[in-house]
Structures are given as structure tokens and as C-alpha cells.
Amino acid sequence: MCCCLCPQEPAMKVPVSVIRLPRGPDGTSRGFDPNSPRYQALSPVSISTAGCGNEASLEREQQGRVALRERYLRSLFAMVGRTIHFTMYERVNVSAFFDASDIDILNFQVSDLQTPLGVHREALLRCSDIISYTFEL
Amino acid sequence: MAMRQTPLTCSGHTRPVVDLAFSDITPYGYFLISACKDGKPMLRQGDTGDWIGTFLGHKGAVWGATLNRDATKAATAAADFTAKVWDAVSGDELITLAHKHIVKSVNFTEDSNYLLTGGQDKLLRIYDLSKPEAEPQVVSGHTSGIKKALWSSDDKQILSADDKTLRLWDRNTMTEVKAINVAMSVSSMEYVPEGEILVVTYGRTIAFHSAETLEQIKSFEAPATVNSASLHPEKEFIVAGGEDFKLYKYDYNTGEELESYKGHFGPIHCVRFSPDGELYASGSEDGTLRLWQTTVGKTYGLWKCVVPGKNFVYIFGKTLLHHNLSKSYTTNSQLKVRPARVTSFL
């Protein structure tokens, strides 16, 4: 009559639950998704060196890259608090106040994002979705 | 509540999986590479088994595969007489290293700057990956095909195994330091830096040797021929698998067999513990990789812990009682207990 009204272990073992099965190959590509966080953080820079290998031109190119990078980072500072107009894919144009960028320049944090669907108080824009942006100094 | 192990099967390979290796733990988790006779080694996320990509380029069975510590580079050894180095982030082939015979084993140094290869031509080769066009340093001495070659002692020494011997070499002088004979053909070798332990399998034996002196520390016998064994990072357990298609888990200190699992449909060729010791992976003749929990029932990766007492009901005659006796339900007939996965609350 009584089965197990007790903390005793029942005779059968219960299989461990799984959330889902491991994902397999998608059959169409060799993988290495370029949109994965690891790929975006670790993959080689999009513009590879044009230097032909000799030390002097490599050094000059490096100096050029350093100067450009510094200019860009300073431009990000200049953007804070200003209204930026973003041109995105699929003919989308939005504007917002720029708050911050993440360290890998993968996402922009913005506020009062004006979209055709309404205004988003706070939003995160994926940089890979942005074609260009402009702002007034 | 007794839990039954649920292995996670990773499919995708079409031929036997003959080697597998984990990376260290990286900021993006840890990774697993599998070598397969179909010539297409695959990279997977280590804790879930999710496929990340396939390295395409080899023209023959891939016998050995490895990752560098942070899983940014992969290396493979194949029957097409080449070893290849790959970018493990983009999947691109970086370097092809031509050999004179089937290559069986590849291993990176800790800094990923040098690659050690070994194969059927009985020679150990050390390639400087910053100068891949340069000739490798060659170490000869083996009298039969090399099955596995590994860096040891902070990359200052090399351990290698062929059919009959285990050898220790000094990297600087490129000379043999020690050699011992093994009773039967070595099927696998794993080097554990913490403690300088070498795990070797041959016949039904799982043996542990000092990586510095090659002397045997201890050994266990398995019920069937063992093809591969791996030591847990905390040195509590050993897992092994072989010709009887089963996986065995032993207590490393006592040698007691703790658990065994059926599941594969063919002989197991390789087993390895993950770097955090929470799971182990097995590769088999059946073309699959399976992931097994070290602690069955623990929430980790894709496994979800079902807390005993929270989800179960007790049966008393015709009455179902909620676990904390807060509710009860009566039925008209005797309740039957069916083995089932209980995943919902009442």
C-alpha cells in the first residue's frame, strides 16, 4: 500500500535533466561565427598592414595607426552628451544622445534614442549595425 | 535521490574520433578539439559540446589534435603526411608542415611558439612557429613509430612513446635522458604538470609514472583493454575507456572502481578531463564525442540539477502528497510509480 512516504530513496534512478542537447554543425558552413563575442574580440584587425616588411615603413605605419586611434578615441569623448545621427543598415536613420562606448567599440550606450517606433530612454546600439554617424561640434 | 548519468552526445563527425584535447580556461570558457578519421577536426565549446567550427584542409585521417593554452591556435597531425597549425578563432589554416610519413602527435609549448611533432617516421621534430619555413630541429632515437610526443617540465624536456618504449629527452641538448620498456604497445599518454605525473595506458593497464624519472608510481588493471585514461585536475579520479565500449571512473588514491558507464557504440579511443574537472569527454569508434559529468546530478553546462524533495511527490496508497505535505490529491485507483523524468512542480 504505502510506497515511499519518507525520505528514503526509491529503487529507480532518475536521469539527470538537460536543458538541451549540444548544438551540432549547421551543415552549410565551416562555422567560426564572426558575430560571436570571442571572434569579435580576438580576430585580426580588419585592415592588415600594408608595410612590405622593412622596419622603417612598418614603424611609420605603426605611428600612423597610433595617431589615428588617439584621434578616434578623442572623438568619442567629444561625442558624449551630444546628439548623434546614426545611419544604419536597412535604410534606418536614428538619433540619440551619446553616453558611452564599451572598451572594444562593439556597442554604444545611448539615451533618448529617437526611432520611427518611438523614443527609447536608454538603449544599446550594436556597432556592427551602424554604417556611419555624424554630429555637430 | 539517486541520479543516473546523462551523457551529452556531440555528433558531426562521420568516422571514428581518435584524439581529443581541451584548452585551458580562457575568458570565453574552455574549448575542445577532436581529431577524426574523416579528416575534419572540429572545435567545440568545452562545457556544452556546442560545435564552433570545423578545420578544413587535411586530405587524410587526422590522428592527433591539440589547442594552445588560450585556444587561439590549434594544431593537427594527419595521415596526409602533414601537421597543420590553425587560427582557432577564425578557422583559417596558418601553417602546413610537411613530413615524410603519417604524423600522429602534435603539442604546443606553453608560449605557443614551438610545435613538437611525432609520427611514423620515428623522428621528433621541433618547429619554430615564428619561422615556419625554417627546417625543424630533429631528434632521432625511436625504433618504431611515435604514438605521442609531449613537452614536459616547463618545456625543458620531451616525453615520447612508441610501441615499446617511453623516452625522456632534454630539449637543449636534444639527447635522450632516459628510456624504459613497456610491456605492451602504449595506447595513450597524458602529462600532468602539477605533480609531474605521466598517465600511460597499455593493454588493460593504466599506469602512472614520474615524468622526471619515468619510474612507475602505481598502476591499475581495467576489466578490458584500455585505449586512453585521464587524471582529474584535483587528482581524485581517473577515467578510462577502451575496447569494451565502457567508461570507467576510479578513485586515484585507492584504485577502487567507482562508476562505469555504457553508452558508446564502439571502442573508446580517447578520454580527457576538462580543465576544471567538472566533466570528461570521450571519443569513440562510433564517430561521436560524449560529455560525462564528474559529479552526477550537479548543475553545470547543459546539465540541470533537479533538487530532490522539491520536485517529487510521495505516494501513499491512493494519495499523492506534495513534498512538504502542503497538498494532497486522491485518485480512484492505485497509483503506479513510473520511471520518469520529473521536471515540473505540482
Contacts between the chains, C-beta under 8 A, distances in Angstrom:
chain1	res1	chain2	res2	distance
A	1	B	316	7.7
A	1	B	317	4.8
A	2	B	316	5.5
A	2	B	317	6.5
A	3	B	314	7.2
A	3	B	315	4.2
A	3	B	316	6.8
A	3	B	335	7.6
A	3	B	337	6.3
A	4	B	314	5.6
A	4	B	315	6.6
A	5	B	314	5.0
A	5	B	315	7.7
A	5	B	316	4.7
A	5	B	321	6.8
A	6	B	314	7.6
A	7	B	309	7.5
A	9	B	1	6.1
A	9	B	2	5.5
A	10	B	1	7.8
A	10	B	337	7.1
A	12	B	337	7.8
A	12	B	339	4.6
A	13	B	2	4.4
A	13	B	3	6.3
A	13	B	4	4.0
A	14	B	1	6.4
A	14	B	2	7.3
A	14	B	3	6.0
A	14	B	4	6.5
A	14	B	306	7.1
A	14	B	339	7.7
A	14	B	341	6.6
A	14	B	342	6.9
A	15	B	3	7.3
A	15	B	4	4.5
A	15	B	5	7.8
A	15	B	6	4.8
A	15	B	341	6.1
A	16	B	3	5.2
A	16	B	4	6.8
A	16	B	5	6.6
A	16	B	6	4.3
A	16	B	293	6.8
A	16	B	296	6.2
A	16	B	297	5.4
A	16	B	303	5.4
A	16	B	304	7.6
A	16	B	305	7.8
A	16	B	306	7.6
A	17	B	6	7.4
A	17	B	303	7.3
A	17	B	304	4.7
A	17	B	305	8.0
A	17	B	306	5.4
A	17	B	341	6.1
A	17	B	343	5.8
A	18	B	6	5.8
A	18	B	8	6.7
A	18	B	302	5.0
A	18	B	303	5.8
A	18	B	304	6.6
A	19	B	302	5.1
A	19	B	303	7.9
A	19	B	304	5.6
A	20	B	302	6.2
A	21	B	8	6.7
A	21	B	9	7.3
A	21	B	302	7.5
A	22	B	8	5.3
A	22	B	9	7.3
A	22	B	10	4.8
A	22	B	44	7.4
A	22	B	48	5.7
A	22	B	49	3.2
A	22	B	50	5.4
A	22	B	51	7.4
A	22	B	291	7.3
A	22	B	302	6.9
A	23	B	48	7.9
A	23	B	50	4.4
A	23	B	51	5.8
A	24	B	10	7.1
A	24	B	11	5.1
A	24	B	12	4.9
A	24	B	51	5.4
A	25	B	12	4.5
A	25	B	42	7.3
A	25	B	51	4.9
A	25	B	54	6.4
A	26	B	51	7.9
A	30	B	53	5.7
A	30	B	54	4.9
A	30	B	55	7.8
A	30	B	56	5.4
A	30	B	91	5.7
A	31	B	43	7.6
A	31	B	51	6.3
A	31	B	52	5.6
A	31	B	53	3.0
A	31	B	54	5.9
A	31	B	91	6.5
A	32	B	43	7.8
A	32	B	52	6.5
A	32	B	53	3.8
A	32	B	89	7.0
A	32	B	90	5.5
A	32	B	91	3.8
A	33	B	52	7.5
A	33	B	53	7.9
A	36	B	52	7.8
A	37	B	28	6.8
A	38	B	28	4.3
A	38	B	89	6.4
A	39	B	89	5.7
A	39	B	90	7.0
A	41	B	28	7.9
A	42	B	72	6.3
A	42	B	89	4.7
A	43	B	89	5.4
A	43	B	90	5.6
A	44	B	90	7.6
